[in-house]
Amino acid sequence: MHKPRRSRLLIAGILAVFSFAAQAAPKTHFNVCWTIYAGWMPWEYAKAQGIVDKWAKKYGITIDVTQLNDYVESINQYTAGQFDGCTMTNMDALTIPAAGGVESTALVVSDYSNGNDGIVIKGTGKTVADLKGMNVNLVELSVSHYLLARALDSVGLKEADLKVENTSDADIAAAFNTDQVKAVT
């Protein structure tokens, strides 16, 4: 009576070992999204010049690189699992995806924001203090918004001292070219 029981235990143990050893097939297709920002423009260049395809071919994978027109929405889509990768600031990776339970890895550091970010105000000799009472267009709740908050703090102003106008990154340059928009971040 003990022999059949031992045999069943041995067979169950062998099956357990082999079931743990089985792995899913490696992923071979990846979707990466990016939005228009100076530090991320190389993604479009790499796609257009075949650089992405060259590296994908080398490793036997395919990579789709998709431009989206809204930065925050691109992060939302990444967080929802619609993309495998997304260009975003490290600060933003620590907010939306992390809050959504998505573990992220910085794969390519393509921009240190050393000179790519700024506040632009129409008019000669304008300073951050001149933003008081103005409308400022920016991508709300992004690193640009953080930059504005830090700049305002440096001159004793608060966000309540001006009006933030949420503007898609795809639309901000065109908005700045209108007479109505006087400042952008």
C-alpha positions, 0 to 999 in steps of 0.5 A: 500500500505504501508503494503506490502512494510513493509512486504517486508522490514521485510522479507528482513531484516530477510533474511539478518540477517540469511544470515549473520549468515551462516558461512562456515564449519570449515576447517578440513584438513591442509597441513604444509611444513618444510625444513631441519634445526636444529630447524625444525627437530622436525616436522619430528619426530612428524610426524614419531612418530604419535604425529601430528596424535594424536593431529589431531585426538583429534581435529577431523582434519587431518594434512599432514606434508611434507618435501620440499628440498628448503627453499625459494621455501617452502615459495613461495609455502606457499605464493601461498596457496599450504600449510596452514603452513610453517616453516620459520624464523620470518624475512622471514615471514615478507618478501615473504608472507607479500609482497604477501599479506599473513597474517601469524601467528607464531603458534609454535616458535621452534627455537631462532637461538641461536647457530643454525646459523653460518658460517663454514670455512674449515681450522684451526683458520679461521675468518670471515675476511678470507672470503675475495675473497672466495666463500661462499655457502648459501641459498640466500636471507634467514636469512643465507644471512642476517647473512653473511651480518652482519658478513661481516659488523662486520669486515669491509667487503662487500658482493662484497668482496666475491662470494655468491653461492646459494645452496639449504639447502638440498644440503649444507651439501653435498656441504661442504663435497666436496673439492671445497666448503671452506665456508658455512653459 
